[in-house]
Amino acid sequence: SGSSDPYCVVKVDNEVVARTATVWKSLNPFWGEEITLLLPCGFHSLAIYVLDEDTIGQDDVIGKVSLSHQQISAEPRGIDSWLNLAPVSPNQEVQGEIHLELQVPERGHPRVLRCHLIEARDLAPRDASGTSDPFGRVSCCGHTLETAVVKKTRFPRWDEVLEFELPEGELGEAVLSVELWDWDIVGKNDFLGRVEFFLDTLCPGPTRGWFHLLPFPSTTEDHGGQLGALRLAVRLLEDTVLPSHHYQPLIQLLTEPILCPAQNPEGTALAVLEEVTSGESRQDVATKLVKLFLGQGLAVPLLDYLTSRELARTTDPNTLFRSNSLASKSMEQFMKAVGLPYLHEILKPVVNRIFEEKKYVELDPGKMELSRGRRISLKGSLSEVQVQESSLELLNGYLGDILDAIVGSVDKCPLPMRVAFQQLRRRVEQRFPSAQHEEVRYFSISGFLFLRFFAPAVLTPKLFGLREQHAEPGTGRTLLLLAK
């Protein structure tokens, strides 16, 4: 068809840890998915593979982006850019660890290096059975020895000692190379991974441990985007979490203006935090504040504090809560934290129906495909007016069901949200009491409830957990028009 059905797989040290939804029939997919991973401190690499989903046979690998631990940690603010996809080579797709004991004598004649291959774990499956037939190949100073083959396993145990006689004098740049291979009765053996040691860096006496298997040094060149590119935002946060009592002074400092309102509200920790928070970090600060105050049972007073401060700064009611201020972001995060089950109950029936019906909806004459009208009428293509009328009828039907569900859901709306909006309405009435501003009290609430809660969930149901998959282009267009 000239298109693909792309999805992404995320791997850490070649172990699959996450998968995005599939975007159907697109060469320019948008996922917009945010994945949080708890990683071990010693992880080596993060890789994102882009694949094309096929209903018959194996999915095709389009390409991948690989980032080392060093690359990610070198950018404290994170990486956010387009990265060209690289082709996927089997010799680069390794995983697992090997358990070795190495012993290099300081002196003696002859000097004999002992390499004890004990076992390996979590090797890549190279055979159709989902296993491998691994053996070890050890090279040093021009000599190569091999272990026995252990059949049909990804967790082989050899417990073999291979010995190499070392040349006299300094070891210089002598290297011990340990490679693992999958033995095949027909064709070439498959590479499973390798480790290398410079002999002059090994301590006298035994060196023993588990060592992460590495691929062959990469010879992959940048193909200049021939396979496409992936827009990726990656940030590594390395946090030290202390026992909860260590945070009590900070919690006390932040909650003080809520529990004990001061004469000088500008000097409080919350006021200073609001002042110094930049646009980039406002989302993170709002999320953490809401979580902290929810834990203290003070989320609603926090929102009252922040929205009151923004109201005091606002002179034109038409601009109220339109910016991505700390108050707006905090209210947004609060609704997501306490209102997600409510959101699902309200929107899921209609959203599921839109996905299942796959009706053609379009209001813009410049984007209409009039031949698609055959889905609506058996009499052939429809005119622009007819498509518009049928689209309006469908959108009004969907919208009416959503609004009926919202209006009839007062008892289902979480109590903290209702209390927060009640306080917000009261504060807006106090700030703009004149009759000409009577509707501002409602706009301030609908701006949050509809523009920042219901409408975004209708637009991208996958990001709010309403659907497992992203919408196909036609359904996505219906959702966009409905959200508008």
N, C-alpha and C positions, 0 to 999 in steps of 0.2 A: 504493500500500500504506500510505500515511500515514507513511512513513519515508524516509530518505535513505541514500546510500552515500558518506559524506563522506571527503575527503582534503584535505590542505593542500599548497599550493605556496609556496615561499619565494623571494622576489625581492629582489635588491639592485640599487638604481637601475634597476628594471624589467627586470632580466635574471634569468631563472629559474636558481637555483643549487641547489635541493633540492626533493624531493617526499617526503611521508610515504606510508605504506601507506594503503589504503582500509579503513575500518571499515564493515562491511556492516550494512545494515538497522538504523540507529541515528540518533536525533536527539540523543543524548548521548554522542558518541564519546569514547573515551580513546585517545590515541596514545602518550604517554609516550616520545616519541622525542627524543633529544638530538643536535643537529646542530652541528658545529664548522665555522666558516667562516673562511678566511683572507681578510681584506678589505683593499683598498687604503686608505691613510690618508685619501684625499679622498672616500670614499663619502658619498652624500647621504642615502639612506633605505633602510629595511628594510621590506618589506611581506609579510604572510602572507595568502594568499587561501584561502578555504574553498570547495571545489567539491563537487558531487554527481556521482559517476561514473555514466555511462549506457552501457549496452551498445550502444544504437542512437543515432546522432546525436551532437551535441556535448555535452560535460559542462556542467552548469549551474553558474554562479557564484552562490554563496550570499551572499558578502560578503567583506570584507577588513579587516585591521587594519594601519595604517601608522604607523611610528615614524621620526622624523627622526634623523639623526646626533646633533643637539643633545639631543634627548629622551633618547636612550640614554646618551650620555656624561655627562649631568647626574646620573645615578644610579650612583655608583661601585660600589655593592653589587648593582646590577642591578635590573631591573623584574620583578616577580613578582605578577601580578594578573589579574583577569578584565577583559577589554576588549571593549566592544560592537562587533559587526561593523557596518561601514558599507557602504552600497550601492556598487557599482562603476560609475563613469561613464566612458564612452570618452574624454572630455576630460581625465581624470586619468591615463589609461594611456599615458604617453609614455615614450620612451627615446631614447638616442643623444646625439650631440654635433654641434655646428656649428662650422666653421672660418671665422673672420671676421677682417677687418682694418678697423679704424675710424680715421679721421683727422679731428680737429676743429681747424681753424686758430685760433690765438690772435687774430689780427687779419686785416684785409683787407676789401675791400668789393667784392662781397658775400662774406660768410663762407659757405663751402660745406662741408658735412659729406659726407665720402666713406665709404660703407659697401660694402666689398668682400666679397661672399658667395662664398667659395672652394668649399667642399664640405661635405658632412655624412656621418655614418657611423652605422651600426647603428640606423637609424630603425625605428619600429614598422611591421610589415606590416599594411596596412589593406585590401588587396584579397584576393580568394579565391585568387589565384595565389601568395600568400605574399610579395608585394612591395608597393610603393606607386608613385605617380606624383607625386613631390614638387616643390613650387615654394615660393619664399620670398616673404613679404609684409612689407615694411618700412615702418613709420610713424614720422613725426617732425614735430612742430610743425604738426599738422593736415593733413599731406600723406601719401599712401600710394603706394608703387611696388611692382611685383611682378617677379620673375624669370621666366624661361621654365620650362616644365614639363619635367622629365626623366622619361621613361617607364620603368616596370617596374624599379625599383631601390630598394634601401634604402641605397645608398651613392652619392648623386647628386653630380655636380660641375657647378657653374654657371660659376664664374669670371666673375661679373658685378659691375660697380661701379654702385651706385645713389647719386645725389647729391641732397642737400637743401640749399636755401638757408636759412640761419639768420637769425632776426630780429636787428636791431641791439640793442646793449646787453647786459646780463647775461642769461645763459641761464636763471637761476632754477631752476625744477624741471622743465625740459624733459627729456623722456624719448625715447630711441630704442628702439623695439620691433621685434624681429625674430621673425616667426612662420613656421613651416613647416606646409604643408598638403598633403594628398593630393588631387590633382585627380580628380574623378569626372565622367564624361560625363553620367550620370543622377543626379539627387538632389544633396544637399548635399556639399560637400567635407569631408573628415575632418581633424580637427586632429592635428598630429604633435608639437607642442612649441613653446616660445617662450623667448626671453631678452630681458632689458631692461637698459638702461644709462642712468643719469643723466648727462647731458652734462657737467655741471660737475665730475663726478668723473673724467672721462677725462683722461689726461695729454696735454699738448701733444705733437704728433707722433703717429706711428702706434701703435695698440694692436692687437696681433695674438695670436691663440691659439685653442685649442679650448675651447668653452663648452658645459657640460652643459645639455641642453634641460629645461625645467621645464613642469609642467602649468599650466592656468589656476588662479588662486587658488581654493582649495576653497570651495565654498558648501555642502558636505555637512554636514547637522546630525546630531547624535547622535539616532538613532532609538529610543533608550531600550531597546535590546536586542530590538527587534522581529524582527531577523534572527538573533538568537542572540548569544552571547558566546564568546570564545576565551580560555582560561586559558593564559597565556604567561609563560615565564621567559626573559629576555634579559639577557645581561651582556656588556659590551664590555671586553676586556682589550687594552691597548696596551703591548706589551712591546718593550723594546730588548734584542736578543740580541747578546752580545759574543763574540769568539773564545773557544774553550774554555779556553785557559790562564788567563783571568781568573777562572774559577770554581774553580780548584784549591785556593785557601785555604779556600773554603767546603766543598768536598768533603772536604778533609783534616779540617776541624773536625767534620763530621758523622760521618765514618767512624772517627774516633779512638777512641770508646768500644768499637767493634767490634774494631779491630785492636790496640789497646793498652788493655785493661780497666784502669780507674783504681780507686784505693782508695776514692774518694768518687764513686760513680756518680751522685749527685744533682746534681753540678755540671757534668755534660757538656752539650754543645749539644743532643744528642738528648733528654735528660731535660728540659731547659728547654723545648724545642719541644713536647714531649708535654704539659707542664704548662700552657702558654699557649694551646695550640690549642683553639679553641671548637668547639662542635657544628656550627656553620654551615660552618666551613672544614676540618673534619677529613677529609672526603672528598678535597678538593683536596690537602691536605698528604700524605695517605697515598698518593695516586696519584703525586705527584711524588717522594716518598721511594722508593717501590718502583722507579720508573723509574731514578732515580739509582743506587740500590744494585744493580739488575740490570746497569746499565752498568759498574759496578765489579766485578761478579762476587761481590757480597756480600749478595744479597737474602735468602738463607737465614739467615746470621748476624744480619741485621737483624731478621727475624721472631723468631728465638730470643731476641734482646735484649728486644724489646718484649713478647713473651708472658711471658718470665720476670719482667719488672717487674710485669705485671698479676697473675701468679700470686702474687707476693709480697704484693700488696695485697688478695688475695681470701681471705676467711675461710670463706665458705659455698660449697662446690663446686657447689651447685645454681645459683649465679648466674655461674659462670665463663664469660667471653667472651659474655655475654648482652647487654651494653651495646654501643653503637657507639663503642667506644674506639679510640684510634689503632692498637692492636694488632689489633683485630678488623677495622677498615677496611683496614689494610695487608695482612692475610692475604687478605681478599676481593679486593683489587686484584691481589695476587700470583697468585691462582688464575686470574683472568680473563686476566692477561698471559701466563702460561705454559701454561694448560690449556684454552684455547678450542678448538683442533683436537681435543683429546681429548674434550671435552664434546660436540662435534658428532658424533664417531664413535659415541659411546655413545647419545645421545638421538635423533639425526635419524631413524633408521628407525621408531621408535615414534611420534614426533611426526608424521611424515609420514602414517603410517597413520591416526592419529586425525583429521587434517585431511581425509583422503580418504574415510574411512568415514562420518563425520558421524553417528555413532550417538547416539541420545537417552539421556542419562544424568542421573539425578536421585535423590538420597537423601532430600531434605527434603520431607515430605508437603505442606507449605505452598506449595511451589514447583512441584509436579507438574502437568503438563498431560496428563491421562490419555488424552485423545483422540490424543495423539502416539503412544500405544501401538500404533496400527495399523501403524506402521513395524516393530514387533516381531512383532505377531501379526495374522493375517488374520481372526481371529474377533471383531474389534471392539476396543473400549477395554479396557484392562487395569486391574486393581485396583492400589491403592497397593503392596501387598505384592509383586505380580508385577513392577511397575516397579522396586521396590527390589532385588528378587532379580536381575533382568536387569542392572540398573546395577552391582550389586556384582560380578557375574560379569565384566562388561566391564572394570570398574576393576581387578579382581584380575588379569585377563589382561594389561592394559597394564602394570600395576605389576610383575607377575612378569617380563615381558620386560625392563623397565628394570633391575630388580635383578639378573637373570641377566647382563645385559650389563655392569653395574658390577662384580659379583663376579668375572666372568671377564676383567676388563680390567687386571689388575695390571701386566702387561708393557707395556701401552699407556699407563698413567698416567705423565706426565712425571716423570723422575727428580728434578728439584728439588722437586716437590710431595711425592714420597714421602719424600725426606730431611727436608723441613720438618715433615711429620707425624710422622716417626720421632723427631725432636728434641722436638716438642711432647709426644708421649706420654711420653718420658723425663722431661721437666720436670714434668709433671703427677704422675707416679709419685713423684718426689722430694718434691713439695709435699704430696701427700695419700697417704702410704704405707700407711695402715691398710687392713685387709681390707674394712671396711664401705664404703670409697671405691674399691673395685677397678674399678667400671664407669666412674668419672669419666674415666679415661684414654681410653676409647672415646667417651664422650659429647663430650669436648672436640674430638675429630677429626670425629665425625659432625656436630657443630654447624656446623662450617665446610663440610665436604664436601657435606652434604645440604641444610642450611637456607640456606646462603649461596651455593651453587654449582648443584647439580642442581635443587632445588625451584624457585628463581626462574626458571631456564631453561625448566622445564616450564610454569610459570604464564604467562610472556610470551615465547614462542619468538622473536618478531620482534626483541626487544631484545638477544638474544644471537646474532642472525644465523642462527637455525635455519630461519626462514621469511621469505619476501619480504613477506608480508601478515599483518596481524593476524587473529586468529581471529574467525569469526562468533559471535554470542552463544551458540548451542548448543554449539559446539566450545569456546568460552571457558569455559563452565560445566564441561565435562568436564575441561579442563586444571586448573581451580581445584580440583575435587574430587580429582584425581589428585595435585596438588602437596600438598594437605593430608594 
